[in-house]
Amino acid sequence: MMQNIKTVVAEYAAAKTAGNFDVAAVIAGEAVRLIHDIPAAAEIVDRIALEAEQILTGRRNSALASAG
């Protein structure tokens, strides 16, 4: 296969462009199942800030349990 690498790369790129995912496989890990929503960036920042505040004030039990 290494002797045909340029051909294989070109075929893969063409299949990807054409949306032929039988050739250009989409590889996704186990974490895909962990995505349950697609929030706006502002919401993500708000979540991070709230979680940080909870950790800093000791109100997030799971963070405290794993730190100890």
N, CA and C atoms as an extended XYZ file, in Angstrom:
204
Properties=species:S:1:pos:R:3:atomname:S:1:resname:S:1:resid:I:1 pbc="F F F"
N         0.826       -1.192        0.000 N   MET     1
C         0.000        0.000        0.000 CA  MET     1
C         0.869        1.255        0.000 C   MET     1
N         2.008        1.221        0.657 N   MET     2
C         2.857        2.411        0.732 CA  MET     2
C         3.334        2.847       -0.654 C   MET     2
N         3.482        1.907       -1.573 N   GLN     3
C         3.911        2.299       -2.903 CA  GLN     3
C         2.797        3.048       -3.641 C   GLN     3
N         1.557        2.910       -3.209 N   ASN     4
C         0.421        3.572       -3.847 CA  ASN     4
C        -0.140        4.708       -2.986 C   ASN     4
N         0.640        5.203       -2.063 N   ILE     5
C         0.126        6.167       -1.094 CA  ILE     5
C        -0.457        7.419       -1.756 C   ILE     5
N         0.192        7.918       -2.797 N   LYS     6
C        -0.325        9.116       -3.465 CA  LYS     6
C        -1.683        8.852       -4.104 C   LYS     6
N        -1.834        7.693       -4.677 N   THR     7
C        -3.115        7.323       -5.293 CA  THR     7
C        -4.194        7.180       -4.230 C   THR     7
N        -3.862        6.507       -3.142 N   VAL     8
C        -4.823        6.292       -2.061 CA  VAL     8
C        -5.241        7.624       -1.437 C   VAL     8
N        -4.284        8.516       -1.213 N   VAL     9
C        -4.592        9.828       -0.648 CA  VAL     9
C        -5.519       10.601       -1.581 C   VAL     9
N        -5.243       10.559       -2.869 N   ALA    10
C        -6.089       11.261       -3.848 CA  ALA    10
C        -7.495       10.673       -3.890 C   ALA    10
N        -7.594        9.352       -3.848 N   GLU    11
C        -8.914        8.698       -3.842 CA  GLU    11
C        -9.699        9.046       -2.586 C   GLU    11
N        -9.015        9.055       -1.457 N   TYR    12
C        -9.668        9.394       -0.192 CA  TYR    12
C       -10.171       10.839       -0.226 C   TYR    12
N        -9.338       11.771       -0.704 N   ALA    13
C        -9.724       13.176       -0.778 CA  ALA    13
C       -10.914       13.364       -1.707 C   ALA    13
N       -10.911       12.677       -2.843 N   ALA    14
C       -12.024       12.777       -3.785 CA  ALA    14
C       -13.304       12.216       -3.172 C   ALA    14
N       -13.196       11.099       -2.476 N   ALA    15
C       -14.370       10.498       -1.839 CA  ALA    15
C       -14.912       11.403       -0.743 C   ALA    15
N       -14.027       12.019        0.016 N   LYS    16
C       -14.453       12.938        1.078 CA  LYS    16
C       -15.193       14.134        0.483 C   LYS    16
N       -14.636       14.707       -0.568 N   THR    17
C       -15.264       15.848       -1.235 CA  THR    17
C       -16.632       15.474       -1.796 C   THR    17
N       -16.740       14.270       -2.333 N   ALA    18
C       -17.987       13.804       -2.926 CA  ALA    18
C       -18.993       13.333       -1.882 C   ALA    18
N       -18.566       13.230       -0.627 N   GLY    19
C       -19.457       12.728        0.421 CA  GLY    19
C       -19.620       11.224        0.389 C   GLY    19
N       -18.675       10.535       -0.218 N   ASN    20
C       -18.710        9.078       -0.286 CA  ASN    20
C       -18.016        8.518        0.953 C   ASN    20
N       -18.790        8.328        1.994 N   PHE    21
C       -18.207        7.905        3.256 CA  PHE    21
C       -18.052        6.388        3.363 C   PHE    21
N       -18.344        5.676        2.266 N   ASP    22
C       -17.972        4.270        2.208 CA  ASP    22
C       -16.465        4.157        2.001 C   ASP    22
N       -15.891        5.146        1.315 N   VAL    23
C       -14.453        5.180        1.092 CA  VAL    23
C       -13.778        6.076        2.133 C   VAL    23
N       -14.313        7.275        2.307 N   ALA    24
C       -13.748        8.247        3.254 CA  ALA    24
C       -14.482        8.090        4.583 C   ALA    24
N       -14.078        7.111        5.335 N   ALA    25
C       -14.750        6.776        6.583 CA  ALA    25
C       -14.675        7.918        7.589 C   ALA    25
N       -15.752        8.084        8.314 N   VAL    26
C       -15.786        9.052        9.404 CA  VAL    26
C       -15.465        8.280       10.674 C   VAL    26
N       -14.413        8.693       11.337 N   ILE    27
C       -13.992        7.999       12.546 CA  ILE    27
C       -14.389        8.854       13.739 C   ILE    27
N       -15.162        8.277       14.632 N   ALA    28
C       -15.596        8.981       15.829 CA  ALA    28
C       -15.340        8.093       17.031 C   ALA    28
N       -14.967        8.710       18.120 N   GLY    29
C       -14.658        7.949       19.321 CA  GLY    29
C       -15.870        7.742       20.209 C   GLY    29
N       -15.628        7.112       21.342 N   GLU    30
C       -16.682        6.819       22.296 CA  GLU    30
C       -17.308        8.081       22.871 C   GLU    30
N       -16.585        9.184       22.845 N   ALA    31
C       -17.085       10.424       23.431 CA  ALA    31
C       -18.274       11.003       22.663 C   ALA    31
N       -18.504       10.543       21.456 N   VAL    32
C       -19.621       11.063       20.668 CA  VAL    32
C       -20.933       10.921       21.435 C   VAL    32
N       -21.098        9.862       22.138 N   ARG    33
C       -22.336        9.645       22.895 CA  ARG    33
C       -22.481       10.599       24.075 C   ARG    33
N       -21.417       11.308       24.419 N   LEU    34
C       -21.472       12.247       25.529 CA  LEU    34
C       -22.011       13.605       25.110 C   LEU    34
N       -22.179       13.832       23.827 N   ILE    35
C       -22.688       15.112       23.331 CA  ILE    35
C       -24.207       15.048       23.311 C   ILE    35
N       -24.817       15.906       24.117 N   HIS    36
C       -26.274       15.912       24.212 CA  HIS    36
C       -26.892       17.231       23.763 C   HIS    36
N       -26.077       18.248       23.572 N   ASP    37
C       -26.579       19.533       23.113 CA  ASP    37
C       -25.453       20.314       22.444 C   ASP    37
N       -25.835       21.359       21.748 N   ILE    38
C       -24.843       22.224       21.108 CA  ILE    38
C       -25.158       23.655       21.551 C   ILE    38
N       -24.665       24.018       22.731 N   PRO    39
C       -24.992       25.345       23.266 CA  PRO    39
C       -24.188       26.449       22.592 C   PRO    39
N       -24.697       27.648       22.730 N   ALA    40
C       -23.974       28.817       22.236 CA  ALA    40
C       -22.720       29.025       23.082 C   ALA    40
N       -21.751       29.725       22.529 N   ALA    41
C       -20.494       29.971       23.244 CA  ALA    41
C       -20.742       30.676       24.573 C   ALA    41
N       -21.664       31.618       24.595 N   ALA    42
C       -21.963       32.349       25.836 CA  ALA    42
C       -22.467       31.395       26.917 C   ALA    42
N       -23.265       30.418       26.521 N   GLU    43
C       -23.775       29.451       27.499 CA  GLU    43
C       -22.649       28.572       28.042 C   GLU    43
N       -21.717       28.202       27.182 N   ILE    44
C       -20.581       27.403       27.633 CA  ILE    44
C       -19.761       28.185       28.650 C   ILE    44
N       -19.495       29.454       28.362 N   VAL    45
C       -18.739       30.298       29.290 CA  VAL    45
C       -19.496       30.429       30.603 C   VAL    45
N       -20.810       30.612       30.541 N   ASP    46
C       -21.617       30.706       31.760 CA  ASP    46
C       -21.527       29.418       32.581 C   ASP    46
N       -21.595       28.269       31.914 N   ARG    47
C       -21.492       26.982       32.610 CA  ARG    47
C       -20.137       26.844       33.305 C   ARG    47
N       -19.085       27.195       32.584 N   ILE    48
C       -17.734       27.087       33.151 CA  ILE    48
C       -17.595       27.999       34.363 C   ILE    48
N       -18.101       29.227       34.248 N   ALA    49
C       -18.016       30.182       35.355 CA  ALA    49
C       -18.806       29.678       36.566 C   ALA    49
N       -20.003       29.137       36.324 N   LEU    50
C       -20.821       28.621       37.425 CA  LEU    50
C       -20.134       27.432       38.106 C   LEU    50
N       -19.600       26.520       37.308 N   GLU    51
C       -18.902       25.366       37.885 CA  GLU    51
C       -17.678       25.808       38.681 C   GLU    51
N       -16.942       26.772       38.164 N   ALA    52
C       -15.763       27.272       38.884 CA  ALA    52
C       -16.179       27.910       40.202 C   ALA    52
N       -17.250       28.683       40.171 N   GLU    53
C       -17.737       29.317       41.406 CA  GLU    53
C       -18.151       28.264       42.424 C   GLU    53
N       -18.849       27.221       41.948 N   GLN    54
C       -19.285       26.148       42.850 CA  GLN    54
C       -18.088       25.423       43.460 C   GLN    54
N       -17.084       25.180       42.670 N   ILE    55
C       -15.885       24.505       43.177 CA  ILE    55
C       -15.173       25.384       44.199 C   ILE    55
N       -15.017       26.652       43.867 N   LEU    56
C       -14.296       27.565       44.763 CA  LEU    56
C       -15.024       27.793       46.082 C   LEU    56
N       -16.338       27.731       46.066 N   THR    57
C       -17.100       27.936       47.304 CA  THR    57
C       -17.429       26.624       48.001 C   THR    57
N       -16.972       25.492       47.449 N   GLY    58
C       -17.163       24.207       48.103 CA  GLY    58
C       -18.542       23.628       47.957 C   GLY    58
N       -19.315       24.105       46.995 N   ARG    59
C       -20.677       23.613       46.846 CA  ARG    59
C       -20.784       22.457       45.858 C   ARG    59
N       -19.711       22.096       45.228 N   ARG    60
C       -19.782       21.007       44.251 CA  ARG    60
C       -19.199       19.750       44.866 C   ARG    60
N       -20.057       18.918       45.388 N   ASN    61
C       -19.628       17.740       46.130 CA  ASN    61
C       -18.765       16.796       45.310 C   ASN    61
N       -19.084       16.609       44.027 N   SER    62
C       -18.316       15.651       43.216 CA  SER    62
C       -16.877       16.148       43.067 C   SER    62
N       -16.674       17.446       42.942 N   ALA    63
C       -15.321       17.977       42.821 CA  ALA    63
C       -14.556       17.790       44.124 C   ALA    63
N       -15.231       17.994       45.213 N   LEU    64
C       -14.589       17.850       46.515 CA  LEU    64
C       -14.250       16.387       46.799 C   LEU    64
N       -15.138       15.486       46.428 N   ALA    65
C       -14.913       14.069       46.677 CA  ALA    65
C       -13.730       13.545       45.873 C   ALA    65
N       -13.601       13.998       44.632 N   SER    66
C       -12.498       13.491       43.819 CA  SER    66
C       -11.166       14.138       44.209 C   SER    66
N       -11.210       15.317       44.830 N   ALA    67
C        -9.983       15.979       45.242 CA  ALA    67
C        -9.421       15.375       46.516 C   ALA    67
N       -10.255       14.720       47.281 N   GLY    68
C        -9.822       14.203       48.579 CA  GLY    68
C        -9.347       12.829       48.494 C   GLY    68
